[in-house]
Amino acid sequence: MSVRALALDSILKRVFARGNGNADVREEVARRRAGTHPVAAPVPQGVSRKFDVATSSEEDSPVVRLTHPGGQRRRAVVYLPGGGYAQPISAQHWAAIARFARAADIDAVVPCYEVAPVGDAERAHRLVAQTLARTITRYGHGEVLLAGDSAGAGLALSALQRHPDGVRAAVLLNPWLDVEIRHPAASVIEDWDVILHIDELRAWGKVWAGDLSTGDPAVSPLRGSFDGLPPVHIVTEGRDLLMPDAMDAHRLLAAAGNAGSLTYSPDGNHAVGLLGNTTPEGARAFAAIVRALRGSP
């Protein structure tokens, strides 16, 4: 593990200190249902200076398109940001999406789905399906990728299982694929994961499921079908408690004959690829994401 990654660990441990798990989530859900709900971060000026930014609406949610100045690129990625289905897109997400799009020389389309409890899995699926359809119409069949990180990557895979036609490939960064987190290795890796906490994730996953079962593939795509999908490229790290499910997904994809790839970094933290070249571990993950977006994993 690099010295820069160790320093980052010490910062993340303070930022993501463990709370009271289910109790904290219940209190937060009650506050949100009473009217206090987090809002999506606006596109930062640093991103809007590099891209032309256009906002439309689907399912009463904003859909933001970042296009390179001078005209639409031949290819685009529909990107679903993470946040445990509890936090909307952040400024850090916008910066990461812009880095991915610039490095891969593609446009980015970002459906800003509502998080729990205002949003739920079914509402998000309707938004993603409409966004995918419109983006494929705009850019062409086979010229659109689907990507996301963490919870957004889980939503991306479940959306792909429902709507594989016309999607060139999917890129999943540290995907959350089973909201129940049933894999026995997760509780062991939790001691190394400085960001995620199992009890909190399970609690938010239950709220996100809404009227669906937490085992429904629309909520937990690890239980869905892996047949007939375009290439699915997975990027995961050893210090991420979601890693065992990501590994299982890759095995299921391989068994189904999927042409996707797996990038595994034993010393990386959850979603370290969002940080670009901040650490060597992040640089390796970032490079794998960009290769997949370019179509050369």
C-alpha positions in Angstrom: 0.0 0.0 0.0 1.5 3.4 -1.0 2.4 6.1 1.5 -0.1 8.4 -0.1 -2.8 5.8 0.3 -2.0 5.4 4.0 -2.3 9.2 4.4 -5.6 9.1 2.6 -6.8 6.3 4.9 -6.2 8.5 8.0 -8.3 11.3 6.5 -11.1 9.0 5.4 -11.3 7.3 8.8 -12.2 10.7 10.3 -14.6 11.7 7.6 -16.5 8.4 7.5 -16.4 7.6 11.3 -18.9 4.9 12.2 -22.2 6.1 13.7 -25.0 4.2 15.2 -25.9 2.3 12.1 -29.6 1.5 11.8 -30.6 4.1 14.4 -28.9 6.9 12.5 -30.5 5.8 9.3 -34.0 5.7 10.8 -33.5 9.2 12.2 -32.3 10.6 8.9 -35.1 9.0 7.0 -37.6 10.5 9.4 -36.0 14.0 8.9 -36.2 13.6 5.1 -39.9 12.5 5.2 -40.5 15.6 7.3 -39.1 17.8 4.5 -35.4 18.0 5.1 -33.9 16.3 2.0 -30.4 16.6 0.5 -30.1 18.2 -2.9 -27.8 17.4 -5.8 -24.6 19.5 -6.1 -24.6 21.8 -9.1 -22.1 21.3 -11.9 -18.9 23.1 -10.6 -17.5 26.0 -12.5 -14.4 24.0 -13.2 -16.4 21.5 -15.1 -18.6 24.0 -16.9 -15.5 25.8 -18.2 -14.4 22.5 -19.9 -17.8 21.3 -21.2 -21.0 22.6 -22.6 -23.6 21.9 -20.0 -27.3 21.2 -20.9 -30.0 20.2 -18.5 -33.3 18.4 -19.4 -35.8 16.5 -17.3 -37.0 12.9 -17.2 -39.4 11.5 -14.5 -39.2 14.9 -12.8 -35.5 14.5 -12.3 -32.7 16.5 -13.9 -30.6 14.9 -16.6 -27.3 16.8 -17.2 -25.4 16.4 -20.5 -21.7 17.3 -20.6 -20.5 17.7 -24.2 -17.1 18.7 -25.4 -16.9 22.2 -26.9 -16.9 22.2 -30.6 -19.6 19.6 -31.2 -21.0 16.3 -30.0 -18.6 13.4 -29.7 -19.4 10.1 -31.5 -19.8 8.2 -28.2 -21.3 9.0 -24.8 -21.5 7.4 -21.3 -24.6 7.4 -19.2 -23.1 7.7 -15.7 -24.9 6.9 -12.5 -23.2 8.4 -9.4 -23.0 6.5 -6.1 -23.8 7.6 -2.6 -25.4 4.5 -1.0 -28.8 5.5 -2.4 -28.7 8.0 0.5 -26.6 10.9 -0.9 -27.2 12.7 -4.2 -24.4 13.5 -6.7 -21.6 15.5 -5.2 -19.1 18.1 -6.5 -16.5 15.3 -6.3 -18.6 13.1 -8.6 -18.9 15.9 -11.1 -15.2 16.4 -11.1 -14.6 12.6 -11.6 -17.1 12.3 -14.4 -15.5 15.2 -16.2 -12.1 13.5 -15.8 -13.4 10.3 -17.2 -15.1 12.0 -20.2 -12.0 14.1 -21.0 -9.6 11.2 -20.8 -11.8 8.9 -22.8 -12.8 11.7 -25.3 -16.5 11.0 -24.9 -19.6 13.0 -23.8 -21.3 12.2 -20.5 -25.0 12.1 -19.6 -25.9 12.1 -15.9 -29.4 11.3 -14.7 -29.6 12.8 -11.2 -31.9 10.2 -9.6 -33.6 11.0 -6.3 -32.2 9.2 -3.3 -34.1 7.5 -0.5 -36.7 7.9 0.8 -38.1 10.3 -1.9 -36.6 8.1 -4.6 -36.6 4.4 -4.8 -35.4 1.6 -7.1 -38.5 1.6 -9.4 -38.5 5.3 -9.9 -34.8 5.3 -10.6 -35.2 2.5 -13.1 -37.8 4.5 -15.0 -35.4 7.5 -15.2 -32.4 5.5 -16.3 -34.5 3.6 -19.0 -35.7 6.8 -20.5 -32.3 8.4 -20.3 -30.7 5.5 -22.0 -33.3 5.4 -24.8 -32.9 9.1 -25.5 -29.1 8.9 -25.4 -29.0 5.9 -27.8 -31.3 7.7 -30.1 -29.0 10.8 -30.1 -25.6 9.0 -30.4 -26.6 5.8 -32.1 -27.0 2.1 -31.4 -23.9 0.7 -29.9 -22.3 4.1 -29.2 -23.5 4.5 -25.6 -21.9 3.1 -22.5 -23.4 2.7 -19.1 -21.3 3.3 -16.0 -21.5 4.1 -12.3 -19.7 3.8 -9.0 -20.8 2.0 -5.8 -24.7 2.2 -5.5 -24.8 3.8 -9.0 -22.8 0.9 -10.4 -25.4 -1.5 -8.8 -28.2 0.5 -10.4 -26.3 0.4 -13.7 -26.0 -3.4 -13.7 -29.7 -3.9 -12.8 -30.7 -1.4 -15.6 -28.5 -3.2 -18.0 -30.1 -6.5 -17.1 -33.5 -4.9 -18.0 -32.3 -2.9 -21.1 -29.2 -4.4 -22.7 -30.1 -3.5 -26.3 -28.1 -0.7 -27.8 -25.6 -0.4 -25.0 -22.0 -0.8 -26.1 -20.6 -1.9 -22.7 -20.9 -1.2 -18.9 -18.2 0.0 -16.6 -18.8 -0.7 -12.9 -16.6 0.9 -10.3 -16.8 -0.8 -6.9 -20.4 -1.9 -7.5 -22.9 -2.5 -4.7 -24.7 -5.5 -6.1 -26.5 -7.1 -3.1 -28.1 -4.5 -0.8 -28.4 -7.2 1.9 -24.6 -7.8 1.8 -24.9 -11.5 2.5 -21.3 -12.5 1.5 -19.6 -13.7 4.7 -16.3 -12.1 3.7 -17.8 -8.6 3.8 -17.8 -8.5 7.7 -14.1 -9.4 7.6 -13.2 -6.7 5.0 -15.3 -4.1 6.9 -12.4 -3.8 9.4 -10.1 -2.6 6.5 -12.8 -0.5 4.7 -12.5 3.1 6.0 -15.6 4.3 4.1 -18.4 1.8 4.2 -20.4 0.3 7.1 -22.5 -2.8 6.7 -25.3 -1.9 9.0 -25.8 1.5 7.5 -25.7 0.2 3.9 -28.2 -2.6 4.7 -30.6 0.0 6.3 -30.4 2.3 3.3 -30.8 -0.6 0.9 -34.1 -1.6 2.6 -35.4 2.0 2.3 -34.3 2.1 -1.4 -36.1 -1.1 -2.2 -39.4 0.6 -1.5 -42.2 -1.8 -2.3 -39.8 -4.3 -3.8 -38.0 -7.1 -2.0 -34.4 -6.4 -1.2 -33.7 -9.6 -3.1 -35.4 -8.3 -6.3 -32.8 -8.0 -9.2 -34.0 -4.4 -9.6 -32.5 -3.7 -6.2 -29.8 -6.4 -5.9 -28.6 -7.3 -9.5 -26.3 -10.0 -8.2 -29.5 -12.1 -8.2 -30.4 -11.2 -11.7 -29.5 -12.7 -15.1 -26.0 -12.4 -16.5 -26.9 -13.9 -19.9 -26.9 -11.9 -23.1 -25.3 -8.7 -21.7 -22.8 -6.5 -23.6 -19.3 -6.5 -22.1 -19.3 -5.6 -18.4 -16.0 -4.3 -17.0 -15.6 -4.4 -13.2 -13.1 -2.4 -11.2 -12.8 -3.3 -7.5 -10.3 -3.1 -4.6 -9.2 -5.3 -1.8 -10.1 -2.8 1.0 -13.7 -2.5 -0.2 -16.3 -4.6 1.6 -18.3 -4.8 -1.6 -15.4 -6.5 -3.4 -16.5 -10.1 -2.7 -19.8 -9.6 -4.5 -18.0 -7.8 -7.4 -15.8 -10.9 -7.7 -18.9 -13.2 -7.7 -20.5 -11.0 -10.4 -17.4 -11.3 -12.6 -17.5 -15.1 -12.2 -21.1 -15.2 -13.2 -20.4 -13.0 -16.2 -17.5 -15.2 -17.2 -19.7 -18.3 -16.9 -22.2 -16.6 -19.2 -19.6 -15.9 -21.8 -19.4 -12.2 -21.2 -16.5 -10.4 -22.9 -15.9 -8.0 -20.0 -12.9 -7.6 -17.8 -11.9 -7.5 -14.1 -9.5 -5.0 -12.6 -8.5 -5.8 -9.0 -6.2 -3.8 -6.8 -5.5 -5.5 -3.4 -4.5 -2.3 -1.6 -7.2 0.1 -3.0 -10.0 1.7 -1.0 -13.7 1.8 -2.1 -14.2 4.0 -5.2 -10.5 5.1 -5.2 -10.8 5.5 -9.0 -12.9 8.6 -8.5 -9.9 10.4 -7.1 -7.9 10.1 -10.3 -4.1 10.2 -9.8 -4.2 11.2 -6.1 -2.7 7.8 -5.1 -1.0 5.1 -7.2 -3.9 2.8 -6.4 -6.3 5.5 -7.7 -4.3 6.0 -10.8 -4.5 2.2 -11.7 -8.2 2.2 -11.2 -8.7 5.4 -13.1 -6.6 4.0 -16.0 -8.8 0.9 -16.1 -12.0 2.9 -16.2 -10.7 5.1 -19.0 -9.5 2.0 -21.1 -13.0 0.5 -20.7 -14.7 3.7 -21.7 -12.5 4.0 -24.8 -13.3 0.4 -25.7 -9.9 -1.1 -25.1 -9.9 -2.7 -21.6 
